[in-house]
């Protein structure tokens, strides 16, 4: 019998169990390092989102102040033709009507949305559980 076509394992090759163990350890380390990278990246993004949210909040406050100044300007402009109390009353009624319409539109949207529970997800999970139970009983 000739051994020319066959390769014999050398003493420097490691057993399969050691190779599998090493691969498992390396995969674990890789996943851990990727998780650390993801955490670092998300922390950085979170800081940016926080700063952006703060700036949006400041813009909202300044916008509200600008709207109040516009309301005062409208009252002052109407006060040129009407008594001050009448001008203030007219602007107040217009703002109340706009607020009422927005509230009704919001109520309609909330009613259309239904319950806040994620119904599709709940149904999907129930179907998954039923499928697992069915496969277990087979």
N, CA, C and O atoms as CSV, one atom per row, in Angstrom:
chain,resi,resn,atom,element,x,y,z
A,1,UNK,N,N,0.838,-1.168,0.000
A,1,UNK,CA,C,0.000,0.000,0.000
A,1,UNK,C,C,0.878,1.224,0.000
A,1,UNK,O,O,1.858,1.329,0.737
A,2,UNK,N,N,0.493,2.130,-0.843
A,2,UNK,CA,C,1.268,3.366,-0.964
A,2,UNK,C,C,0.567,4.483,-0.210
A,2,UNK,O,O,-0.661,4.569,-0.219
A,3,UNK,N,N,1.334,5.326,0.432
A,3,UNK,CA,C,0.777,6.470,1.160
A,3,UNK,C,C,1.049,7.769,0.428
A,3,UNK,O,O,0.933,8.842,1.020
A,4,UNK,N,N,1.406,7.699,-0.842
A,4,UNK,CA,C,1.752,8.894,-1.598
A,4,UNK,C,C,0.542,9.795,-1.816
A,4,UNK,O,O,0.693,11.017,-1.807
A,5,UNK,N,N,-0.651,9.239,-2.011
A,5,UNK,CA,C,-1.842,10.045,-2.292
A,5,UNK,C,C,-2.544,10.547,-1.051
A,5,UNK,O,O,-3.393,11.435,-1.133
A,6,UNK,N,N,-2.204,9.993,0.096
A,6,UNK,CA,C,-2.894,10.388,1.337
A,6,UNK,C,C,-2.014,11.308,2.161
A,6,UNK,O,O,-0.786,11.225,2.150
A,7,UNK,N,N,-2.714,12.209,2.892
A,7,UNK,CA,C,-1.972,13.074,3.811
A,7,UNK,C,C,-2.180,12.551,5.215
A,7,UNK,O,O,-3.301,12.250,5.624
A,8,UNK,N,N,-1.111,12.450,5.928
A,8,UNK,CA,C,-1.233,12.000,7.310
A,8,UNK,C,C,-1.183,13.212,8.215
A,8,UNK,O,O,-0.428,14.147,7.952
A,9,UNK,N,N,-1.970,13.214,9.274
A,9,UNK,CA,C,-1.959,14.368,10.171
A,9,UNK,C,C,-0.597,14.502,10.825
A,9,UNK,O,O,-0.002,13.532,11.293
A,10,UNK,N,N,-0.128,15.738,10.839
A,10,UNK,CA,C,1.157,15.971,11.487
A,10,UNK,C,C,0.928,16.253,12.961
A,10,UNK,O,O,-0.201,16.458,13.405
A,11,UNK,N,N,1.980,16.259,13.681
A,11,UNK,CA,C,1.852,16.481,15.124
A,11,UNK,C,C,1.561,17.938,15.438
A,11,UNK,O,O,1.150,18.257,16.554
A,12,UNK,N,N,1.770,18.846,14.455
A,12,UNK,CA,C,1.512,20.264,14.719
A,12,UNK,C,C,0.042,20.635,14.531
A,12,UNK,O,O,-0.382,21.702,14.974
A,13,UNK,N,N,-0.749,19.764,13.876
A,13,UNK,CA,C,-2.175,20.045,13.708
A,13,UNK,C,C,-2.899,19.798,15.018
A,13,UNK,O,O,-2.579,18.870,15.760
A,14,UNK,N,N,-3.882,20.647,15.290
A,14,UNK,CA,C,-4.621,20.527,16.544
A,14,UNK,C,C,-5.888,19.706,16.331
A,14,UNK,O,O,-6.419,19.661,15.222
A,15,UNK,N,N,-6.370,19.066,17.374
A,15,UNK,CA,C,-7.608,18.289,17.250
A,15,UNK,C,C,-8.792,19.197,16.928
A,15,UNK,O,O,-8.773,20.392,17.222
A,16,UNK,N,N,-9.808,18.619,16.328
A,16,UNK,CA,C,-10.999,19.364,15.917
A,16,UNK,C,C,-11.666,20.029,17.111
A,16,UNK,O,O,-12.147,21.156,17.002
A,17,UNK,N,N,-11.701,19.365,18.216
A,17,UNK,CA,C,-12.335,19.932,19.418
A,17,UNK,C,C,-11.681,21.230,19.849
A,17,UNK,O,O,-12.364,22.175,20.245
A,18,UNK,N,N,-10.353,21.277,19.773
A,18,UNK,CA,C,-9.634,22.500,20.141
A,18,UNK,C,C,-9.940,23.603,19.147
A,18,UNK,O,O,-10.119,24.759,19.528
A,19,UNK,N,N,-9.999,23.241,17.857
A,19,UNK,CA,C,-10.305,24.237,16.828
A,19,UNK,C,C,-11.716,24.802,16.996
A,19,UNK,O,O,-11.930,26.008,16.870
A,20,UNK,N,N,-12.664,23.927,17.279
A,20,UNK,CA,C,-14.048,24.371,17.499
A,20,UNK,C,C,-14.123,25.254,18.727
A,20,UNK,O,O,-14.809,26.276,18.719
A,21,UNK,N,N,-13.420,24.868,19.788
A,21,UNK,CA,C,-13.408,25.670,21.008
A,21,UNK,C,C,-12.821,27.051,20.751
A,21,UNK,O,O,-13.361,28.059,21.207
A,22,UNK,N,N,-11.709,27.090,20.018
A,22,UNK,CA,C,-11.074,28.361,19.701
A,22,UNK,C,C,-11.993,29.234,18.829
A,22,UNK,O,O,-12.103,30.440,19.049
A,23,UNK,N,N,-12.650,28.612,17.836
A,23,UNK,CA,C,-13.572,29.360,16.972
A,23,UNK,C,C,-14.726,29.933,17.788
A,23,UNK,O,O,-15.137,31.075,17.585
A,24,UNK,N,N,-15.242,29.126,18.711
A,24,UNK,CA,C,-16.337,29.591,19.565
A,24,UNK,C,C,-15.900,30.770,20.413
A,24,UNK,O,O,-16.636,31.745,20.566
A,25,UNK,N,N,-14.695,30.676,20.966
A,25,UNK,CA,C,-14.168,31.768,21.793
A,25,UNK,C,C,-13.965,33.029,20.958
A,25,UNK,O,O,-14.282,34.132,21.403
A,26,UNK,N,N,-13.438,32.865,19.754
A,26,UNK,CA,C,-13.205,34.027,18.888
A,26,UNK,C,C,-14.511,34.677,18.462
A,26,UNK,O,O,-14.605,35.901,18.379
A,27,UNK,N,N,-15.520,33.855,18.192
A,27,UNK,CA,C,-16.828,34.403,17.829
A,27,UNK,C,C,-17.410,35.163,19.009
A,27,UNK,O,O,-17.980,36.241,18.833
A,28,UNK,N,N,-17.273,34.612,20.213
A,28,UNK,CA,C,-17.771,35.302,21.407
A,28,UNK,C,C,-17.080,36.646,21.587
A,28,UNK,O,O,-17.724,37.654,21.879
A,29,UNK,N,N,-15.759,36.650,21.410
A,29,UNK,CA,C,-15.009,37.906,21.537
A,29,UNK,C,C,-15.440,38.908,20.471
A,29,UNK,O,O,-15.589,40.098,20.751
A,30,UNK,N,N,-15.640,38.419,19.246
A,30,UNK,CA,C,-16.063,39.297,18.163
A,30,UNK,C,C,-17.428,39.910,18.459
A,30,UNK,O,O,-17.633,41.107,18.259
A,31,UNK,N,N,-18.357,39.089,18.935
A,31,UNK,CA,C,-19.695,39.600,19.256
A,31,UNK,C,C,-19.605,40.617,20.383
A,31,UNK,O,O,-20.257,41.659,20.335
A,32,UNK,N,N,-18.788,40.314,21.413
A,32,UNK,CA,C,-18.619,41.241,22.529
A,32,UNK,C,C,-18.050,42.578,22.054
A,32,UNK,O,O,-18.523,43.639,22.459
A,33,UNK,N,N,-17.037,42.519,21.197
A,33,UNK,CA,C,-16.431,43.751,20.689
A,33,UNK,C,C,-17.412,44.538,19.829
A,33,UNK,O,O,-17.446,45.767,19.884
A,34,UNK,N,N,-18.206,43.831,19.037
A,34,UNK,CA,C,-19.211,44.511,18.217
A,34,UNK,C,C,-20.261,45.174,19.101
A,34,UNK,O,O,-20.732,46.269,18.793
A,35,UNK,N,N,-20.628,44.515,20.197
A,35,UNK,CA,C,-21.604,45.102,21.121
A,35,UNK,C,C,-21.032,46.350,21.784
A,35,UNK,O,O,-21.745,47.337,21.965
A,36,UNK,N,N,-19.748,46.314,22.147
A,36,UNK,CA,C,-19.108,47.499,22.732
A,36,UNK,C,C,-19.072,48.638,21.728
A,36,UNK,O,O,-19.316,49.791,22.084
A,37,UNK,N,N,-18.770,48.322,20.479
A,37,UNK,CA,C,-18.757,49.341,19.427
A,37,UNK,C,C,-20.150,49.932,19.239
A,37,UNK,O,O,-20.306,51.147,19.121
A,38,UNK,N,N,-21.160,49.064,19.211
A,38,UNK,CA,C,-22.537,49.538,19.052
A,38,UNK,C,C,-22.938,50.427,20.223
A,38,UNK,O,O,-23.580,51.459,20.026
A,39,UNK,N,N,-22.561,50.033,21.454
A,39,UNK,CA,C,-22.898,50.839,22.626
A,39,UNK,C,C,-22.235,52.212,22.542
A,39,UNK,O,O,-22.858,53.232,22.836
A,40,UNK,N,N,-20.974,52.225,22.140
A,40,UNK,CA,C,-20.252,53.490,22.010
A,40,UNK,C,C,-20.906,54.377,20.952
A,40,UNK,O,O,-21.094,55.577,21.156
A,41,UNK,N,N,-21.244,53.774,19.836
A,41,UNK,CA,C,-21.879,54.537,18.755
A,41,UNK,C,C,-23.236,55.084,19.195
A,41,UNK,O,O,-23.563,56.237,18.917
A,42,UNK,N,N,-24.026,54.254,19.881
A,42,UNK,CA,C,-25.348,54.692,20.323
A,42,UNK,C,C,-25.240,55.774,21.398
A,42,UNK,O,O,-26.088,56.664,21.461
A,43,UNK,N,N,-24.216,55.711,22.238
A,43,UNK,CA,C,-24.002,56.754,23.242
A,43,UNK,C,C,-23.727,58.080,22.562
A,43,UNK,O,O,-24.279,59.112,22.944
A,44,UNK,N,N,-22.875,58.048,21.559
A,44,UNK,CA,C,-22.549,59.271,20.824
A,44,UNK,C,C,-23.786,59.825,20.122
A,44,UNK,O,O,-24.046,61.027,20.161
A,45,UNK,N,N,-24.539,58.943,19.487
A,45,UNK,CA,C,-25.764,59.391,18.807
A,45,UNK,C,C,-26.778,59.920,19.819
A,45,UNK,O,O,-27.476,60.898,19.551
A,46,UNK,N,N,-26.858,59.272,20.978
A,46,UNK,CA,C,-27.782,59.728,22.016
A,46,UNK,C,C,-27.455,61.139,22.472
A,46,UNK,O,O,-28.351,61.953,22.695
A,47,UNK,N,N,-26.156,61.426,22.610
A,47,UNK,CA,C,-25.753,62.786,22.995
A,47,UNK,C,C,-26.178,63.788,21.939
A,47,UNK,O,O,-26.680,64.865,22.258
A,48,UNK,N,N,-25.977,63.430,20.684
A,48,UNK,CA,C,-26.368,64.346,19.600
A,48,UNK,C,C,-27.876,64.539,19.561
A,48,UNK,O,O,-28.361,65.656,19.378
A,49,UNK,N,N,-28.629,63.429,19.736
A,49,UNK,CA,C,-30.094,63.554,19.764
A,49,UNK,C,C,-30.533,64.412,20.938
A,49,UNK,O,O,-31.480,65.189,20.815
A,50,UNK,N,N,-29.858,64.284,22.074
A,50,UNK,CA,C,-30.192,65.094,23.245
A,50,UNK,C,C,-29.974,66.570,22.980
A,50,UNK,O,O,-30.828,67.399,23.297
A,51,UNK,N,N,-28.816,66.901,22.391
A,51,UNK,CA,C,-28.545,68.302,22.060
A,51,UNK,C,C,-29.553,68.816,21.041
A,51,UNK,O,O,-30.060,69.931,21.167
A,52,UNK,N,N,-29.841,68.005,20.035
A,52,UNK,CA,C,-30.821,68.409,19.023
A,52,UNK,C,C,-32.199,68.610,19.619
A,52,UNK,O,O,-32.900,69.563,19.277
A,53,UNK,N,N,-32.589,67.704,20.519
A,53,UNK,CA,C,-33.885,67.839,21.183
A,53,UNK,C,C,-33.953,69.097,22.027
A,53,UNK,O,O,-34.980,69.775,22.054
A,54,UNK,N,N,-32.865,69.414,22.719
A,54,UNK,CA,C,-32.815,70.646,23.507
A,54,UNK,C,C,-32.953,71.879,22.637
A,54,UNK,O,O,-33.654,72.827,22.992
A,55,UNK,N,N,-32.278,71.862,21.490
A,55,UNK,CA,C,-32.380,72.996,20.579
A,55,UNK,C,C,-33.788,73.116,19.998
A,55,UNK,O,O,-34.303,74.222,19.832
A,56,UNK,N,N,-34.417,71.958,19.684
A,56,UNK,CA,C,-35.804,72.002,19.212
A,56,UNK,C,C,-36.718,72.555,20.298
A,56,UNK,O,O,-37.642,73.313,20.001
A,57,UNK,N,N,-36.474,72.185,21.548
A,57,UNK,CA,C,-37.269,72.713,22.656
A,57,UNK,C,C,-37.124,74.217,22.780
A,57,UNK,O,O,-38.109,74.928,22.976
A,58,UNK,N,N,-35.881,74.705,22.664
A,58,UNK,CA,C,-35.650,76.154,22.721
A,58,UNK,C,C,-36.361,76.850,21.562
A,58,UNK,O,O,-36.946,77.919,21.734
A,59,UNK,N,N,-36.306,76.237,20.386
A,59,UNK,CA,C,-36.994,76.823,19.226
A,59,UNK,C,C,-38.502,76.874,19.467
A,59,UNK,O,O,-39.167,77.834,19.080
A,60,UNK,N,N,-39.036,75.830,20.109
A,60,UNK,CA,C,-40.468,75.814,20.407
A,60,UNK,C,C,-40.861,76.920,21.375
A,60,UNK,O,O,-41.887,77.575,21.194
A,61,UNK,N,N,-40.045,77.126,22.400
A,61,UNK,CA,C,-40.343,78.193,23.372
A,61,UNK,C,C,-40.294,79.556,22.699
A,61,UNK,O,O,-41.178,80.388,22.906
A,62,UNK,N,N,-39.260,79.784,21.893
A,62,UNK,CA,C,-39.155,81.075,21.192
A,62,UNK,C,C,-40.312,81.231,20.206
A,62,UNK,O,O,-40.824,82.335,20.020
A,63,UNK,N,N,-40.723,80.135,19.576
A,63,UNK,CA,C,-41.866,80.186,18.670
A,63,UNK,C,C,-43.149,80.556,19.391
A,63,UNK,O,O,-43.959,81.320,18.866
A,64,UNK,N,N,-43.341,80.021,20.591
A,64,UNK,CA,C,-44.525,80.365,21.389
A,64,UNK,C,C,-44.499,81.846,21.761
A,64,UNK,O,O,-45.521,82.530,21.707
A,65,UNK,N,N,-43.320,82.327,22.138
A,65,UNK,CA,C,-43.205,83.753,22.457
A,65,UNK,C,C,-43.513,84.614,21.231
A,65,UNK,O,O,-44.161,85.653,21.350
A,66,UNK,N,N,-43.055,84.188,20.064
A,66,UNK,CA,C,-43.337,84.931,18.831
A,66,UNK,C,C,-44.833,84.930,18.530
A,66,UNK,O,O,-45.391,85.940,18.100
A,67,UNK,N,N,-45.479,83.779,18.761
A,67,UNK,CA,C,-46.928,83.715,18.547
A,67,UNK,C,C,-47.664,84.645,19.508
A,67,UNK,O,O,-48.637,85.294,19.122
A,68,UNK,N,N,-47.204,84.712,20.753
A,68,UNK,CA,C,-47.829,85.630,21.706
A,68,UNK,C,C,-47.642,87.082,21.268
A,68,UNK,O,O,-48.557,87.896,21.394
A,69,UNK,N,N,-46.467,87.398,20.761
A,69,UNK,CA,C,-46.223,88.764,20.283
A,69,UNK,C,C,-47.117,89.071,19.086
A,69,UNK,O,O,-47.608,90.191,18.947
A,70,UNK,N,N,-47.332,88.068,18.212
A,70,UNK,CA,C,-48.222,88.271,17.068
A,70,UNK,C,C,-49.653,88.508,17.517
A,70,UNK,O,O,-50.350,89.349,16.950
A,71,UNK,N,N,-50.097,87.776,18.530
A,71,UNK,CA,C,-51.445,87.983,19.072
A,71,UNK,C,C,-51.567,89.393,19.628
A,71,UNK,O,O,-52.569,90.067,19.390
A,72,UNK,N,N,-50.566,89.845,20.363
A,72,UNK,CA,C,-50.598,91.214,20.903
A,72,UNK,C,C,-50.615,92.235,19.780
A,72,UNK,O,O,-51.287,93.262,19.879
A,73,UNK,N,N,-49.878,91.956,18.710
A,73,UNK,CA,C,-49.866,92.873,17.554
A,73,UNK,C,C,-51.231,92.927,16.892
A,73,UNK,O,O,-51.690,94.001,16.502
A,74,UNK,N,N,-51.886,91.778,16.761
A,74,UNK,CA,C,-53.225,91.751,16.167
A,74,UNK,C,C,-54.213,92.538,17.025
A,74,UNK,O,O,-55.042,93.284,16.505
A,75,UNK,N,N,-54.119,92.365,18.326
A,75,UNK,CA,C,-55.000,93.112,19.231
A,75,UNK,C,C,-54.748,94.608,19.092
A,75,UNK,O,O,-55.690,95.396,19.020
A,76,UNK,N,N,-53.476,94.999,19.054
A,76,UNK,CA,C,-53.147,96.424,18.921
A,76,UNK,C,C,-53.637,96.977,17.590
A,76,UNK,O,O,-54.110,98.112,17.533
A,77,UNK,N,N,-53.533,96.195,16.520
A,77,UNK,CA,C,-53.994,96.660,15.212
A,77,UNK,C,C,-55.502,96.824,15.194
A,77,UNK,O,O,-56.008,97.812,14.662
A,78,UNK,N,N,-56.227,95.876,15.765
A,78,UNK,CA,C,-57.682,96.006,15.827
A,78,UNK,C,C,-58.104,97.143,16.754
A,78,UNK,O,O,-59.158,97.748,16.554
A,79,UNK,N,N,-57.298,97.431,17.753
A,79,UNK,CA,C,-57.614,98.500,18.711
A,79,UNK,C,C,-57.568,99.867,18.046
A,79,UNK,O,O,-58.079,100.841,18.600
A,80,UNK,N,N,-56.961,99.953,16.864
A,80,UNK,CA,C,-56.969,101.236,16.133
A,80,UNK,C,C,-58.369,101.571,15.633
A,80,UNK,O,O,-58.738,102.740,15.512
A,81,UNK,N,N,-59.162,100.500,15.338
A,81,UNK,CA,C,-60.510,100.725,14.816
A,81,UNK,C,C,-61.594,100.448,15.847
A,81,UNK,O,O,-62.711,100.946,15.708
A,82,UNK,N,N,-61.295,99.669,16.872
A,82,UNK,CA,C,-62.281,99.281,17.879
A,82,UNK,C,C,-61.737,99.608,19.265
A,82,UNK,O,O,-60.551,99.903,19.410
A,83,UNK,N,N,-62.590,99.559,20.278
A,83,UNK,CA,C,-62.074,99.698,21.637
A,83,UNK,C,C,-61.145,98.515,21.955
A,83,UNK,O,O,-61.298,97.432,21.390
A,84,UNK,N,N,-60.200,98.729,22.845
A,84,UNK,CA,C,-59.211,97.711,23.177
A,84,UNK,C,C,-59.858,96.414,23.631
A,84,UNK,O,O,-59.432,95.335,23.219
A,85,UNK,N,N,-60.885,96.502,24.478
A,85,UNK,CA,C,-61.531,95.302,24.981
A,85,UNK,C,C,-62.175,94.510,23.853
A,85,UNK,O,O,-62.150,93.280,23.881
A,86,UNK,N,N,-62.752,95.181,22.862
A,86,UNK,CA,C,-63.402,94.498,21.738
A,86,UNK,C,C,-62.349,93.803,20.862
A,86,UNK,O,O,-62.560,92.681,20.402
A,87,UNK,N,N,-61.224,94.476,20.638
A,87,UNK,CA,C,-60.150,93.881,19.840
A,87,UNK,C,C,-59.621,92.617,20.522
A,87,UNK,O,O,-59.403,91.597,19.869
A,88,UNK,N,N,-59.416,92.694,21.843
A,88,UNK,CA,C,-58.927,91.536,22.592
A,88,UNK,C,C,-59.952,90.403,22.558
A,88,UNK,O,O,-59.579,89.236,22.434
A,89,UNK,N,N,-61.227,90.732,22.667
A,89,UNK,CA,C,-62.278,89.728,22.641
A,89,UNK,C,C,-62.329,89.023,21.287
A,89,UNK,O,O,-62.454,87.800,21.230
A,90,UNK,N,N,-62.233,89.781,20.205
A,90,UNK,CA,C,-62.272,89.182,18.856
A,90,UNK,C,C,-61.096,88.207,18.663
A,90,UNK,O,O,-61.287,87.090,18.183
A,91,UNK,N,N,-59.912,88.627,19.031
A,91,UNK,CA,C,-58.737,87.763,18.869
A,91,UNK,C,C,-58.868,86.521,19.746
A,91,UNK,O,O,-58.494,85.426,19.325
A,92,UNK,N,N,-59.392,86.675,20.956
A,92,UNK,CA,C,-59.590,85.535,21.856
A,92,UNK,C,C,-60.580,84.540,21.271
A,92,UNK,O,O,-60.342,83.333,21.328
A,93,UNK,N,N,-61.680,85.017,20.713
A,93,UNK,CA,C,-62.688,84.126,20.123
A,93,UNK,C,C,-62.107,83.379,18.919
A,93,UNK,O,O,-62.360,82.186,18.753
A,94,UNK,N,N,-61.336,84.067,18.082
A,94,UNK,CA,C,-60.733,83.409,16.918
A,94,UNK,C,C,-59.763,82.316,17.377
A,94,UNK,O,O,-59.780,81.207,16.845
A,95,UNK,N,N,-58.917,82.632,18.366
A,95,UNK,CA,C,-57.975,81.628,18.874
A,95,UNK,C,C,-58.702,80.442,19.509
A,95,UNK,O,O,-58.279,79.298,19.341
A,96,UNK,N,N,-59.790,80.703,20.234
A,96,UNK,CA,C,-60.563,79.620,20.853
A,96,UNK,C,C,-61.200,78.738,19.779
A,96,UNK,O,O,-61.261,77.519,19.939
A,97,UNK,N,N,-61.670,79.335,18.696
A,97,UNK,CA,C,-62.259,78.549,17.610
A,97,UNK,C,C,-61.202,77.650,16.950
A,97,UNK,O,O,-61.475,76.488,16.650
A,98,UNK,N,N,-60.014,78.185,16.728
A,98,UNK,CA,C,-58.931,77.384,16.142
A,98,UNK,C,C,-58.555,76.241,17.086
A,98,UNK,O,O,-58.342,75.113,16.642
A,99,UNK,N,N,-58.473,76.530,18.377
A,99,UNK,CA,C,-58.142,75.487,19.358
A,99,UNK,C,C,-59.225,74.412,19.382
A,99,UNK,O,O,-58.909,73.225,19.465
A,100,UNK,N,N,-60.476,74.800,19.312
A,100,UNK,CA,C,-61.585,73.846,19.305
A,100,UNK,C,C,-61.539,72.934,18.084
A,100,UNK,O,O,-61.754,71.727,18.196
A,101,UNK,N,N,-61.259,73.516,16.916
A,101,UNK,CA,C,-61.172,72.703,15.690
A,101,UNK,C,C,-59.998,71.721,15.779
A,101,UNK,O,O,-60.117,70.568,15.365
A,102,UNK,N,N,-58.895,72.172,16.307
A,102,UNK,CA,C,-57.734,71.287,16.452
A,102,UNK,C,C,-58.039,70.158,17.433
A,102,UNK,O,O,-57.630,69.018,17.213
A,103,UNK,N,N,-58.756,70.469,18.517
A,103,UNK,CA,C,-59.117,69.446,19.501
A,103,UNK,C,C,-60.048,68.407,18.884
A,103,UNK,O,O,-59.886,67.211,19.128
A,104,UNK,N,N,-61.022,68.847,18.089
A,104,UNK,CA,C,-61.935,67.900,17.439
A,104,UNK,C,C,-61.189,67.019,16.443
A,104,UNK,O,O,-61.437,65.815,16.372
A,105,UNK,N,N,-60.289,67.604,15.683
A,105,UNK,CA,C,-59.505,66.824,14.723
A,105,UNK,C,C,-58.617,65.813,15.454
A,105,UNK,O,O,-58.472,64.676,15.006
A,106,UNK,N,N,-58.031,66.222,16.565
A,106,UNK,CA,C,-57.204,65.316,17.357
A,106,UNK,C,C,-58.025,64.179,17.943
A,106,UNK,O,O,-57.581,63.031,17.955
A,107,UNK,N,N,-59.216,64.491,18.426
A,107,UNK,CA,C,-60.092,63.462,18.988
A,107,UNK,C,C,-60.454,62.431,17.922
A,107,UNK,O,O,-60.499,61.233,18.201
A,108,UNK,N,N,-60.711,62.898,16.708
A,108,UNK,CA,C,-61.040,61.991,15.608
A,108,UNK,C,C,-59.876,61.045,15.311
A,108,UNK,O,O,-60.070,59.849,15.098
A,109,UNK,N,N,-58.669,61.600,15.301
A,109,UNK,CA,C,-57.486,60.783,15.021
A,109,UNK,C,C,-57.261,59.745,16.113
A,109,UNK,O,O,-56.914,58.603,15.816
A,110,UNK,N,N,-57.455,60.127,17.368
A,110,UNK,CA,C,-57.275,59.191,18.474
A,110,UNK,C,C,-58.323,58.091,18.405
A,110,UNK,O,O,-58.014,56.928,18.666
A,111,UNK,N,N,-59.550,58.437,18.059
A,111,UNK,CA,C,-60.610,57.435,17.944
A,111,UNK,C,C,-60.300,56.454,16.817
A,111,UNK,O,O,-60.555,55.257,16.947
A,112,UNK,N,N,-59.749,56.957,15.707
A,112,UNK,CA,C,-59.387,56.089,14.579
A,112,UNK,C,C,-58.241,55.145,14.923
A,112,UNK,O,O,-58.163,54.037,14.392
A,113,UNK,N,N,-57.358,55.584,15.807
A,113,UNK,CA,C,-56.176,54.786,16.151
A,113,UNK,C,C,-56.551,53.520,16.916
A,113,UNK,O,O,-55.843,52.518,16.818
A,114,UNK,N,N,-57.638,53.541,17.667
A,114,UNK,CA,C,-58.051,52.365,18.430
A,114,UNK,C,C,-57.276,52.257,19.727
A,114,UNK,O,O,-56.789,53.248,20.270
A,115,UNK,N,N,-57.174,51.025,20.212
A,115,UNK,CA,C,-56.481,50.805,21.479
A,115,UNK,C,C,-54.973,50.978,21.286
A,115,UNK,O,O,-54.460,50.756,20.190
A,116,UNK,N,N,-54.266,51.371,22.343
A,116,UNK,CA,C,-52.830,51.586,22.206
A,116,UNK,C,C,-52.010,50.298,22.170
A,116,UNK,O,O,-50.801,50.350,21.939
A,117,UNK,N,N,-52.639,49.147,22.393
A,117,UNK,CA,C,-51.903,47.872,22.374
A,117,UNK,C,C,-51.514,47.527,20.934
A,117,UNK,O,O,-52.291,47.782,20.014
A,118,UNK,N,N,-50.333,46.954,20.725
A,118,UNK,CA,C,-49.902,46.554,19.383
A,118,UNK,C,C,-50.608,45.257,18.967
A,118,UNK,O,O,-50.065,44.168,19.152
A,119,UNK,N,N,-51.799,45.372,18.414
A,119,UNK,CA,C,-52.650,44.219,18.147
A,119,UNK,C,C,-52.029,43.235,17.154
A,119,UNK,O,O,-52.111,42.024,17.359
A,120,UNK,N,N,-51.410,43.733,16.085
A,120,UNK,CA,C,-50.807,42.839,15.098
A,120,UNK,C,C,-49.680,42.027,15.723
A,120,UNK,O,O,-49.550,40.831,15.460
A,121,UNK,N,N,-48.874,42.673,16.544
A,121,UNK,CA,C,-47.770,41.967,17.197
A,121,UNK,C,C,-48.302,40.925,18.161
A,121,UNK,O,O,-47.787,39.808,18.206
A,122,UNK,N,N,-49.319,41.264,18.929
A,122,UNK,CA,C,-49.911,40.311,19.873
A,122,UNK,C,C,-50.453,39.102,19.122
A,122,UNK,O,O,-50.233,37.964,19.538
A,123,UNK,N,N,-51.162,39.340,18.018
A,123,UNK,CA,C,-51.693,38.229,17.232
A,123,UNK,C,C,-50.574,37.376,16.644
A,123,UNK,O,O,-50.684,36.151,16.596
A,124,UNK,N,N,-49.508,38.015,16.202
A,124,UNK,CA,C,-48.371,37.294,15.645
A,124,UNK,C,C,-47.705,36.421,16.704
A,124,UNK,O,O,-47.360,35.271,16.432
A,125,UNK,N,N,-47.522,36.965,17.917
A,125,UNK,CA,C,-46.911,36.192,19.003
A,125,UNK,C,C,-47.807,35.025,19.382
A,125,UNK,O,O,-47.314,33.924,19.624
A,126,UNK,N,N,-49.119,35.248,19.436
A,126,UNK,CA,C,-50.043,34.159,19.759
A,126,UNK,C,C,-49.956,33.058,18.702
A,126,UNK,O,O,-49.985,31.874,19.038
A,127,UNK,N,N,-49.850,33.439,17.439
A,127,UNK,CA,C,-49.722,32.449,16.367
A,127,UNK,C,C,-48.414,31.681,16.501
A,127,UNK,O,O,-48.378,30.469,16.291
A,128,UNK,N,N,-47.330,32.389,16.854
A,128,UNK,CA,C,-46.035,31.726,17.047
A,128,UNK,C,C,-46.100,30.721,18.193
A,128,UNK,O,O,-45.596,29.604,18.071
A,129,UNK,N,N,-46.715,31.111,19.298
A,129,UNK,CA,C,-46.842,30.219,20.458
A,129,UNK,C,C,-47.667,28.996,20.085
A,129,UNK,O,O,-47.321,27.875,20.461
A,130,UNK,N,N,-48.757,29.204,19.348
A,130,UNK,CA,C,-49.594,28.079,18.934
A,130,UNK,C,C,-48.817,27.134,18.026
A,130,UNK,O,O,-48.947,25.915,18.140
A,131,UNK,N,N,-48.015,27.686,17.132
A,131,UNK,CA,C,-47.204,26.877,16.223
A,131,UNK,C,C,-46.178,26.054,17.004
A,131,UNK,O,O,-45.985,24.871,16.723
A,132,UNK,N,N,-45.524,26.678,17.979
A,132,UNK,CA,C,-44.536,25.957,18.786
A,132,UNK,C,C,-45.214,24.836,19.576
A,132,UNK,O,O,-44.700,23.720,19.647
A,133,UNK,N,N,-46.363,25.137,20.166
A,133,UNK,CA,C,-47.081,24.109,20.933
A,133,UNK,C,C,-47.479,22.946,20.038
A,133,UNK,O,O,-47.401,21.785,20.440
A,134,UNK,N,N,-47.906,23.267,18.821
A,134,UNK,CA,C,-48.330,22.223,17.886
A,134,UNK,C,C,-47.133,21.337,17.502
A,134,UNK,O,O,-47.275,20.117,17.410
A,135,UNK,N,N,-45.989,21.925,17.285
A,135,UNK,CA,C,-44.799,21.154,16.904
A,135,UNK,C,C,-44.276,20.314,18.069
A,135,UNK,O,O,-43.719,19.235,17.866
A,136,UNK,N,N,-44.462,20.821,19.293
A,136,UNK,CA,C,-44.007,20.081,20.459
A,136,UNK,C,C,-44.857,18.828,20.647
A,136,UNK,O,O,-44.342,17.781,21.041
A,137,UNK,N,N,-46.143,18.928,20.369
A,137,UNK,CA,C,-47.055,17.810,20.575
A,137,UNK,C,C,-46.951,16.777,19.463
A,137,UNK,O,O,-47.517,15.694,19.608
A,138,UNK,N,N,-46.278,17.043,18.389
A,138,UNK,CA,C,-46.133,16.075,17.282
A,138,UNK,C,C,-45.165,15.003,17.627
A,138,UNK,O,O,-44.920,14.108,16.818
